[in-house]
Structures are given as structure tokens and as C-alpha cells.
């Protein structure tokens, strides 16, 4: 098999050349605005972890200064150049951003004594480097507050790089929208392994950076791979119109739940005539259903909240900035930007429903629906991160679910069984590949990956199928305007050529596990129960606490692990009752402590049969962070 990336085939090269003719590349306003307010950057490009490992390379994308090659969509190349610029920038006097030090931006608002840090990036290492850059040019101001705009890890993971737990305990507020902790923790733990595995595809973590590899995610460069941390909020924002003042900085909040994140907010700074739109309005079309996996977002509410933002703050806003990309300056341009972003999500929602109610299915709507020309001409509506195609399918899924109504698809064979029969019906693997190579030569790469995918699921070790599928996926990547599509296609090609590359980074950190409530911790164990192997098990474990709080009881029965707080009809007599403090309980359930050792140390008391706990834990399985994606 050819293990190296290939050149762009003529159909892809021609399509990419057509993009240059189709869109206004002579419009340089974004290029000027991305550099506006630039103060300085750092000389040392590598940001390292304590063990010397590079977690972020500021100069990894220097190749984007060159002209776009045929192996990349020129529109994505343009966006990638914009999102990989790095340094400290002034948004408006008193508000600064460090951009290009991670997937997201870190914003610093100057107060009377120090600074409010908004969204401290993914990793402690990149957040600390960003803060050091700010202090080098604006003075060694203390952090007097931290604000998380929403519950995704690139907006809180680096918090311990800018502030310590001791300072928070000493009174420095950590602000977040209501529901932040529940969603930040559950999203990264319950389905965390699968999400991290797919995120490796989405962000192209294993791809080399270059014209034939990863050139960005569209939203930003990619995720850093340092230490993820979490400090729980001390001040919760619960309603629109709530006003808080931290270190002399007055903020008025707008709650926007269910938009880009389940818990999210916008912030207006009246003293600066500035509006922070978190991730609700950025310079791209966002995901309604991210490729790494998440709950489907609501574009109807998303559009509503953007209308509300204009209504609430439009007359008092001269600059709009966000947790990704560069600001929009000037009241007229800011209102146009917000209004067009609003129209973008409203159009996708409304038109998908119109076509849905005419009987179209999700894939049919995705092929038919086009944005209005006025929206398509605006660079910030382009699908660099989300896409019209996938967002319409997400709207369909939100309202109608996975089933398209055709009974022929009500009980389909699973992929491997269906593929085996497809390939047999089509005359065998060699016949399929022969015809697929003809389709490849004609430039129909979408069809190639569909039919060759059947061969791979019928015979995953077929060398010819692996090679052709890798080549076709690579061509689709070269032609993609969407950064995450490109990364998915190219990572699929990489794994077909070299084998699975695993999950380079995970958001499931010690801080994330420590932030689980006991109920969430018990829920996370229930997800790991091997149901069929535990059908006949009936085990009850009761946990008691020395501090007098109500006990918790776990029962494994019928393959289901349930937990109940307190005593009552929902719980029976336990097989074993264990008294210990919460920290020790967490240690036992997370595999960080052993019950007999705790008993020997006098930190736990046991009544009943302790072997029953070991039996219960034996019914748990470990998730697979390296499961196959492009093969069965």
C-alpha cells in the first residue's frame, strides 16, 4: 500500500480552483481585523509540560503563509491562516485577548486591582503561557476573578494555570452559568471515551501539520494536549439581566442555554460598550451536532438568543468579541454580524422543517438546502466547523430521530452483516474494487468511499480495499472547506494505511473525576456494567458516612446498577454495609484505594460480606479508547 499522502487528483484541484473564483478573496477586512490591536507574541514557540513534552507549538502552522496548494480548499486555507495567528491583542482599552495559544481565546479584562480572566483555554500550560504574555506587556496584575462562558473543556480546562484553589478559597470568584458543573462533567465522563476517540478524528490530532495534513479545525488550530483542570464555580449566573461587579468591572449577563452548549451565557460590559458572545456568534457556521458527539443543539433558541442580544445590548455595543476568532468593531458592523449569524441558524431551522414537512429525509434535505446568496457571501457564515449538510441532518434528528419513516430501513442489518451481503450481491470484492477504481478515475470519491466501505466491513484486511479507501478519503479531505471534515477524512486515510492511532488526549482528568457528584459517580459506574454477564447477579452494597449524612445504596440486579439515597421501600437489606468518608469511597470506586487497606488503617468499617463489593466491581467493564472507526 502507498503509505504516503498523494497529490490532489484533477477533479479536486479543479474544484479548489473554482472556489477562488466563486468567493470574494479580495475582501481583506478579516485579515485586517485579525491583526488589529496586536501588541506582541512570544519568541519561544514551544509550550511544554513539566516533563518537557510539547503541548502546543505556536509556529506549527507557518506553512499557511504560503499560497494555497491544490491539496487544500482555498476557503479553509484562508480561515486557517486567520485562526492560527497568535499573540496578545487589545480589543478595546481595558479588554485584551491572547489568541492562537490554544483552540480558544483567553480574554483578560482589567479591573481596579487586577484582571478578570474569561475562558482559560484547554490546558494549564497554555493558559499560564498566555497569562505570562499578558503580564509581560501589561504588568504583573493579580487574577481577581475567573469567568467560564460555557461548559466545554476549551473554556475552563486551563484554569489552574491562571489561579490556584487557595486563591479561590480566599475569595477570588469563579463565575459560570447555572448548570455548568453538571454539563461540564457529564459530557466529558459519561460518553467521554467515545467522544475523545472521535475528537481525535475531528481535530486531526494524529495528522502531521502541513498542506497534505492538518491545517486547522476551522474554529481554531486544534486542541492543546496539556493538563486539563477544573475549579468549581463559586458564583452562578441564573437569569438574564443579572448584574455582577468584580474588581470594579460591571457585567450584565444574558443566559443562552441550549445554544452552542447546554450551559452558556453572553456578557455585556457597559463600561466598555463591549459584548462577549461566548461561542454563540463566531466567524463560522457552528455545529448543531458536533462530529465528536453531543446532544443536538437547538437552532431555534440559538437564533432567538441572538435576536435578544441585539435587543438588549445593541444600542450600547461598539465591539463584539468571542471565545474564538477575532472581534467585530463598530456598532453598525457588530449589529450586522449578529443579525446575519441569527439569520443563519434561523434559516437552517425553518427551512429544514419546511422540507421535512414535505416528506424529505435528512440526507435529502442536506443535498437540497442552500443558504441565501446574501448569507453565503458573508465569510463568517461559511461551514468551516459546522456545515449546512450536517446541521440540517441535526435538525431532522432533533425533531424526528434516527428513523426516516421508510419501513425498509426500520430493521436493517448492522454494518458488517449488510456489507458482507452487499459485496456478495455485487460480485465479490475484486469486482467491487474494479468498478470503484473506475469511479475514482472519474472523480466520484463520495461513491468510492461508500462502496469500498462495504468491502472493508466485509473483509477489513483486504489490502486493495484499504489502499483505495485511503486514497479516496484523502481526496475528499483535500476538497473540504470544513476543517473537521478534512480532519476526519485524512485521519481515516491515516488509520487505513498505518493502523489505529488511538486517542492522543482526553478531557477525563483527575479534576474532572473529582468534580463528579456522588450521584454522577454512581451513574458513571452504571454505564460500565456488563449487562449480559450480570443478568443473574443480585448484589446490594450500602455506604454509610461518619458525618451523619443519609446513606447511599447500590444494587446490581437484572443487569442494572441503581443507586438510592436514604432508606425506604426502594432499597432492601444490604449484603454488605461499609462506613467510610466520601474521599475514601471515591478512591474505592475509582480504583485508587483498596477496601481491606482502608479497614486495616481504621478508615473504614465493614458489616457483612466484603467480597460482595469485589463481586459487584467485577461486573464493570473498561471503555476502549482505541476502538475501530473506519473498519469493523
C-alpha positions in Angstrom: 0.0 0.0 0.0 1.1 3.6 -0.7 1.7 4.8 2.9 2.3 8.4 2.0 -0.2 11.2 1.2 -0.8 11.6 -2.5 -1.3 14.6 -4.7 -4.7 16.1 -5.3 -6.4 14.4 -8.2 -7.5 16.7 -11.1 -11.2 16.9 -10.1 -10.3 18.1 -6.6 -7.6 20.5 -7.8 -10.1 21.9 -10.3 -12.9 22.2 -7.7 -10.5 24.0 -5.3 -9.5 26.4 -8.1 -13.2 27.1 -8.6 -13.5 28.2 -5.0 -11.1 31.0 -5.7 -13.3 32.2 -8.5 -16.6 31.8 -6.6 -15.9 33.8 -3.4 -14.6 37.4 -2.7 -11.0 36.6 -1.7 -10.1 40.3 -2.5 -12.1 41.2 0.6 -9.3 41.8 3.2 -11.3 43.1 6.1 -11.0 39.9 8.1 -7.3 39.8 7.5 -7.0 43.4 8.8 -9.3 42.8 11.8 -7.5 39.6 12.8 -4.3 41.7 13.2 -6.0 44.8 14.7 -4.8 45.6 18.2 -1.7 43.3 18.0 0.7 44.1 20.8 3.2 41.2 20.9 3.8 37.5 20.9 6.4 35.2 22.4 9.8 34.2 20.9 9.8 30.6 22.1 7.3 28.8 20.0 7.0 25.5 22.1 4.8 25.4 25.2 5.9 22.4 27.2 4.5 20.4 30.1 6.5 19.8 33.2 8.0 16.6 31.8 9.3 18.5 28.7 6.6 17.3 26.3 5.4 19.9 23.8 1.7 20.5 24.3 1.4 23.4 21.9 3.6 24.7 19.1 2.9 28.3 18.1 4.8 28.1 14.8 3.5 24.7 13.6 1.2 26.5 11.1 3.9 28.7 9.5 3.3 26.9 6.2 0.0 28.7 5.9 1.8 31.9 4.9 2.4 30.3 1.5 -0.1 30.2 -1.3 -2.8 27.6 -1.0 -1.8 24.3 -2.8 -4.3 22.0 -4.7 -4.4 19.8 -1.6 -6.5 22.2 0.4 -9.7 24.2 -0.1 -8.7 27.8 -0.5 -11.5 29.0 1.7 -10.4 26.7 4.6 -6.8 27.7 3.9 -7.8 31.4 4.3 -9.7 30.6 7.6 -6.8 28.5 8.9 -4.4 31.4 8.3 -6.8 33.7 10.3 -7.3 31.3 13.3 -3.6 30.3 13.7 -2.3 33.9 14.2 -1.0 34.2 17.7 -0.2 36.9 20.3 -1.7 39.5 22.7 -4.3 41.8 21.2 -6.2 44.8 22.5 -9.9 44.5 21.9 -10.7 47.9 23.4 -9.0 49.9 26.2 -9.1 47.6 29.3 -10.0 44.4 27.4 -7.3 42.1 25.9 -7.2 38.7 24.3 -4.5 36.1 23.9 -5.3 34.3 20.6 -3.6 31.4 18.9 -2.3 29.8 22.2 -4.9 27.0 22.1 -8.2 26.1 20.3 -9.9 29.0 22.1 -9.1 32.6 23.1 -8.4 33.8 26.6 -9.8 37.2 27.4 -8.5 39.5 30.2 -10.5 42.4 31.5 -8.6 44.9 33.6 -10.2 46.0 36.9 -9.3 48.3 39.7 -6.7 45.9 41.3 -6.2 43.1 38.8 -7.7 41.2 36.0 -10.8 39.1 35.2 -9.8 36.0 33.2 -12.5 34.8 30.8 -12.2 31.2 29.4 -8.7 30.0 30.4 -8.1 27.7 27.5 -7.8 23.8 27.4 -4.6 23.2 29.4 -2.8 24.7 32.4 0.4 25.0 30.3 -1.1 27.1 27.5 -3.2 29.2 30.0 -0.1 30.0 32.0 1.8 31.0 28.9 -1.0 33.3 27.8 -1.2 35.0 31.2 2.6 35.4 31.2 2.5 37.1 27.8 -0.2 39.5 29.1 1.7 40.3 32.2 4.9 40.9 30.3 3.3 43.8 28.4 0.5 45.0 30.8 2.1 44.5 34.2 2.0 41.8 36.9 -1.6 42.2 37.8 -3.2 39.6 40.0 -6.2 37.5 38.9 -9.2 38.9 40.7 -11.8 36.8 39.0 -12.4 33.9 36.6 -15.4 33.5 34.3 -16.3 30.4 32.3 -18.7 31.3 29.5 -19.8 27.7 29.0 -19.4 24.1 29.8 -16.9 22.9 27.0 -13.4 22.0 28.1 -11.6 24.6 25.9 -13.2 27.3 28.1 -12.2 26.0 31.5 -9.5 23.3 31.3 -6.5 25.6 31.9 -7.9 27.3 35.0 -5.2 26.1 37.3 -2.7 27.7 35.0 -4.0 31.2 36.0 -5.3 30.7 39.6 -4.9 28.3 42.4 -7.6 26.7 44.7 -6.1 28.6 47.6 -6.9 32.0 45.9 -10.5 30.9 45.2 -10.9 29.8 48.8 -9.5 33.2 49.7 -12.4 35.0 48.0 -11.5 35.2 44.2 -14.8 34.4 42.5 -15.2 31.8 39.7 -18.3 32.7 37.7 -20.3 30.4 35.4 -23.8 29.9 34.1 -26.3 27.8 36.0 -25.9 24.1 35.2 -22.2 24.5 34.3 -20.8 21.7 36.6 -23.5 19.2 35.7 -22.9 19.5 31.9 -19.1 20.1 32.1 -18.6 16.8 34.0 -21.3 14.6 32.5 -20.3 15.4 28.9 -16.7 14.5 29.5 -17.2 11.4 31.6 -20.4 9.6 30.7 -19.6 9.3 26.9 -16.0 10.7 27.4 -14.1 7.8 25.9 -16.1 7.6 22.7 -16.1 11.4 22.4 -12.4 11.6 22.9 -11.8 8.9 20.3 -13.9 10.7 17.8 -12.4 14.1 18.8 -9.0 12.7 17.7 -10.5 12.4 14.2 -12.3 15.7 14.4 -9.2 17.8 15.4 -6.8 15.7 13.4 -4.6 15.1 16.5 -2.6 12.3 14.8 -2.1 14.1 11.5 1.1 15.9 10.6 0.6 19.6 10.2 1.0 20.7 6.6 -0.6 21.2 3.1 -1.4 17.5 2.9 -2.3 17.1 6.6 -4.0 19.1 9.4 -4.3 22.8 8.6 -6.8 23.7 11.4 -10.2 22.7 12.8 -11.8 25.8 11.3 -12.8 27.0 14.8 -9.2 27.2 15.8 -6.0 25.4 15.2 -6.6 22.3 17.3 -6.7 21.4 21.0 -3.6 21.6 23.1 -2.6 18.3 24.8 -1.6 19.5 28.3 -3.1 19.2 31.7 -6.9 19.6 32.0 -8.1 21.0 35.3 -11.3 22.3 36.8 -12.2 24.6 39.7 -15.9 24.6 40.5 -17.7 27.9 40.2 -18.4 29.9 43.3 -20.9 32.3 41.7 -23.7 31.0 39.5 -25.4 33.2 36.9 -29.1 32.2 36.9 -31.1 34.7 34.9 -30.8 37.2 32.0 -30.3 40.7 33.3 -28.3 39.6 36.4 -25.6 42.1 37.0 -22.4 41.4 38.9 -19.4 43.6 39.6 -15.9 42.1 40.1 -12.9 44.2 40.9 -14.8 47.3 39.6 -15.8 45.5 36.4 -19.6 45.6 35.9 -21.1 42.8 33.8 -24.7 42.2 32.7 -25.4 38.7 31.7 -27.7 37.0 29.2 -28.4 33.3 29.7 -28.3 31.3 26.5 -28.9 27.6 27.5 -29.2 25.0 24.8 -27.3 27.0 22.1 -23.7 26.1 21.5 -23.6 24.4 24.9 -26.2 23.2 27.4 -25.0 25.9 29.9 -23.8 29.1 28.2 -24.1 32.9 28.5 -23.3 36.2 26.9 -21.8 39.1 28.8 -22.1 42.8 28.2 -19.6 45.2 29.7 -21.4 48.6 29.9 -18.2 50.4 30.9 -16.5 49.3 27.7 -19.5 49.2 25.3 -18.4 45.6 24.6 -20.4 42.4 24.2 -18.8 38.9 24.7 -20.8 36.4 22.7 -19.0 33.3 24.1 -19.4 30.8 21.3 -22.8 31.9 20.1 -21.6 34.2 17.3 -18.2 33.5 15.8 -16.6 33.7 12.4 -18.0 30.5 11.1 -21.2 28.4 11.0 -21.1 26.3 14.1 -22.2 22.7 14.8 -25.7 21.8 15.8 -24.4 18.3 16.3 -20.6 18.1 16.6 -18.8 15.2 14.9 -17.2 14.1 18.2 -20.8 13.6 19.5 -23.0 15.6 21.8 -26.6 16.4 22.4 -28.3 18.1 19.4 -28.4 21.9 19.8 -31.4 24.0 19.2 -31.0 26.4 16.3 -34.4 28.0 17.0 -33.4 29.0 20.5 -29.9 29.9 19.2 -31.5 32.4 16.8 -33.8 33.7 19.5 -31.0 34.5 21.9 -29.0 36.4 19.2 -32.1 38.5 18.5 -32.4 39.1 22.2 -28.7 40.0 22.4 -29.3 42.7 19.8 -32.4 43.9 21.6 -30.7 44.0 25.0 -27.3 45.4 24.1 -27.3 46.6 20.5 -27.6 50.3 21.4 -24.7 50.1 23.8 -22.2 47.9 21.9 -19.3 49.2 19.9 -17.3 45.9 19.7 -18.3 42.2 19.8 -15.7 39.7 20.8 -16.0 35.9 21.4 -14.1 33.0 22.8 -12.9 32.1 19.3 -11.6 34.2 16.4 -11.3 38.0 16.2 -13.6 40.8 17.2 -16.0 42.9 15.1 -15.6 46.7 15.7 -18.1 49.5 15.1 -21.8 49.4 16.1 -23.2 49.0 12.5 -20.8 46.2 11.6 -21.4 44.5 15.0 -25.2 44.5 14.6 -24.9 43.3 11.0 -22.7 40.4 12.2 -25.1 39.4 15.0 -28.1 39.7 12.7 -26.5 37.6 10.0 -25.5 35.0 12.5 -29.0 34.9 13.8 -30.5 34.6 10.3 -28.0 31.7 9.6 -29.4 29.5 12.4 -33.0 30.5 11.9 -32.8 29.7 8.2 -31.4 26.3 8.7 -34.0 25.5 11.3 -37.0 26.8 9.5 -36.1 25.5 6.0 -35.2 22.1 7.3 -38.7 21.9 8.9 -40.4 23.1 5.8 -38.7 20.4 3.7 -39.2 17.8 6.5 -42.9 18.5 6.4 -42.9 17.9 2.6 -41.5 14.4 3.2 -37.8 15.0 2.6 -35.4 12.9 4.7 -32.3 14.2 6.4 -29.9 13.3 3.7 -32.2 14.6 1.0 -32.6 17.9 2.8 -28.8 18.1 3.2 -28.3 17.9 -0.6 -31.1 20.3 -1.4 -30.8 23.1 1.1 -28.7 26.1 0.2 -28.1 29.3 2.0 -29.4 32.6 0.6 -26.8 34.4 -1.5 -26.6 37.3 0.9 -25.6 34.9 3.7 -23.3 32.9 1.6 -21.3 36.0 0.6 -20.5 36.7 4.3 -17.3 34.9 5.2 -18.4 34.3 8.8 -21.3 32.1 7.7 -19.1 29.5 6.0 -19.1 26.0 7.2 -15.5 25.8 8.5 -16.5 24.0 11.7 -20.2 23.1 11.4 -21.8 22.7 7.9 -25.1 23.2 6.2 -25.1 19.5 5.3 -24.7 18.2 8.8 -26.7 20.9 10.6 -29.8 20.1 8.5 -29.4 16.5 9.5 -29.1 17.5 13.1 -32.3 19.5 12.9 -34.0 16.5 11.4 -32.7 14.3 14.2 -33.8 16.7 16.8 -37.4 16.6 15.7 -37.7 13.2 14.1 -35.0 10.9 15.5 -32.8 8.5 13.6 -35.7 6.8 11.6 -36.6 8.4 8.3 -40.0 6.7 8.1 -39.3 4.2 5.4 -40.1 0.7 6.7 -37.3 -0.7 4.5 -34.9 0.9 7.0 -36.8 0.1 10.1 -34.8 -3.1 10.8 -31.7 -3.0 8.7 -28.8 -5.4 9.1 -25.9 -4.0 11.1 -22.9 -2.7 9.1 -20.7 -5.9 8.9 -23.6 -8.2 8.1 -25.0 -5.8 5.5 -21.6 -5.2 3.9 -20.9 -8.9 3.5 -24.2 -9.4 1.6 -23.7 -6.2 -0.4 -20.3 -7.3 -1.6 -21.6 -10.8 -2.5 -24.5 -9.3 -4.4 -22.1 -7.0 -6.3 -20.0 -9.9 -7.5 -17.3 -10.0 -4.8 -14.6 -7.8 -3.5 -12.5 -7.8 -6.7 -15.4 -6.8 -8.9 -16.4 -4.0 -6.5 -12.9 -2.6 -6.4 -12.5 -2.8 -10.2 -15.6 -0.7 -10.6 -14.7 1.6 -7.7 -11.3 2.3 -9.3 -13.2 3.5 -12.4 -15.3 5.8 -10.2 -12.1 7.1 -8.6 -10.7 7.9 -12.0 -14.0 9.8 -12.8 -13.6 11.8 -9.6 -16.6 10.4 -7.8 -14.8 10.0 -4.5 -18.0 10.1 -2.4 -19.2 7.0 -4.2 -15.9 5.3 -3.9 -15.8 5.6 -0.1 -19.4 4.3 0.1 -19.0 1.2 -1.9 -15.4 0.4 -0.8 -16.6 0.8 2.8 -18.8 -2.3 2.2 -15.7 -4.2 1.1 -13.8 -3.1 4.2 -16.6 -4.1 6.6 -16.9 -7.5 4.8 -13.1 -8.0 4.7 -11.2 -5.4 6.8 -7.8 -6.9 5.9 -8.3 -6.6 2.1 -5.2 -4.6 1.1 -6.6 -3.3 -2.1 -9.7 -2.0 -0.4 -7.7 -0.3 2.3 -5.5 1.4 -0.2 -8.3 2.6 -2.4 -10.4 3.8 0.5 -7.5 5.7 2.0 -6.8 7.4 -1.4 -10.5 8.4 -1.8 -10.8 9.7 1.8 -7.7 11.7 1.3 -9.1 13.4 -1.9 -12.4 14.2 0.0 -10.2 15.8 2.7 -8.3 17.9 0.2 -11.5 19.3 -1.1 -13.3 20.1 2.2 -14.0 23.7 3.2 -14.9 22.4 6.7 -11.8 21.8 8.9 -13.3 19.0 10.9 -14.5 17.2 7.7 -10.9 17.4 6.4 -9.5 16.1 9.6 -12.0 13.2 9.7 -11.3 12.2 6.1 -7.5 12.4 6.5 -7.4 10.6 9.8 -9.4 7.8 8.3 -6.9 7.6 5.5 -4.0 7.6 8.0 -5.5 4.8 10.1 -6.2 2.6 7.0 -2.6 3.0 6.0 -0.9 2.7 9.4 -3.4 1.2 11.8 -5.3 2.9 14.6 -3.5 5.8 16.2 -5.5 5.9 19.4 -6.7 8.9 21.4 -3.9 11.4 22.0 -5.8 13.4 24.6 -8.7 13.0 26.9 -10.7 15.5 29.0 -11.3 12.9 31.7 -8.7 14.3 34.2 -8.4 13.9 37.9 -10.1 17.3 38.4 -13.0 16.2 36.2 -13.5 12.9 38.1 -13.2 14.8 41.4 -15.9 17.2 40.3 -18.5 14.4 39.8 -21.2 14.4 42.4 -21.7 11.1 44.1 -24.9 10.6 42.1 -22.9 11.2 38.9 -20.1 8.9 40.1 -22.6 6.1 40.6 -24.2 6.9 37.2 -20.8 6.6 35.6 -20.4 3.1 37.1 -23.8 2.0 35.9 -22.7 2.9 32.3 -19.8 0.4 32.7 -21.9 -2.6 33.9 -21.6 -5.6 31.5 -25.3 -6.2 31.3 -25.5 -9.7 29.8 -22.8 -11.0 32.2 -24.6 -9.6 35.2 -28.2 -10.8 34.3 -28.2 -13.2 37.2 -26.4 -11.1 39.7 -28.2 -9.6 42.7 -25.8 -7.6 44.9 -26.7 -4.8 47.3 -24.0 -2.6 48.9 -24.8 0.2 51.4 -22.5 3.1 52.0 -22.7 5.0 55.3 -20.8 8.1 56.2 -19.3 9.2 59.5 -20.6 12.8 59.1 -24.2 11.6 59.5 -25.5 12.3 56.0 -28.0 9.9 54.6 -26.6 6.6 53.4 -26.4 5.6 49.7 -27.3 2.1 48.5 -26.1 0.4 45.3 -28.0 -2.6 43.9 -27.0 -4.6 40.9 -30.0 -6.6 39.6 -31.2 -7.6 36.2 -28.0 -6.1 34.7 -28.9 -2.7 36.0 -26.9 -0.8 38.7 -29.2 1.6 40.6 -28.5 3.9 43.5 -30.8 5.3 46.1 -30.1 7.9 48.8 -31.6 7.3 52.2 -33.7 4.4 53.4 -37.1 3.3 52.3 -39.1 0.9 50.1 -36.7 1.3 47.1 -33.8 -0.3 49.0 -33.6 -3.7 50.6 -31.3 -5.2 53.1 -27.6 -4.9 52.1 -25.2 -7.8 51.5 -22.5 -5.6 52.9 -22.6 -2.2 54.7 -19.4 -0.1 54.6 -18.8 3.1 56.6 -16.2 5.5 55.4 -15.7 9.1 54.4 -16.6 10.3 50.9 -13.0 10.7 49.8 -12.3 7.1 50.6 -15.5 6.0 48.9 -14.4 7.8 45.7 -11.0 6.1 46.0 -12.5 2.7 46.2 -14.9 3.2 43.3 -12.3 4.8 41.0 -9.7 2.1 41.7 -7.4 4.5 43.7 -7.9 2.7 47.0 -8.4 -0.9 48.3 -11.1 -1.5 50.9 -9.0 -4.0 53.0 -6.2 -1.4 53.3 -8.7 1.2 54.4 -10.1 -1.2 57.0 -6.6 -2.0 58.3 -5.8 1.7 58.5 -9.0 2.3 60.6 -10.5 4.5 57.8 -13.4 2.1 57.0 -15.7 -0.3 58.9 -17.4 -3.3 57.2 -20.5 -5.2 58.3 -21.5 -8.2 56.2 -19.6 -9.9 53.4 -16.9 -7.5 51.8 -16.4 -10.0 48.9 -19.8 -8.8 47.6 -18.3 -5.4 46.8 -15.5 -7.0 44.9 -18.0 -9.2 43.0 -20.0 -6.0 42.1 -16.9 -4.2 40.8 -16.0 -7.3 38.8 -19.1 -6.8 36.7 -17.8 -3.4 35.4 -16.0 -3.1 32.1 -13.4 -0.7 30.9 -14.0 1.5 27.9 -11.8 1.2 24.8 -10.1 4.4 23.9 -8.8 2.9 20.6 -11.9 1.4 19.1 -12.0 1.0 15.3 -13.8 3.6 13.2 -13.1 3.0 9.5 -13.1 -0.8 9.9 -15.5 -3.0 11.9 
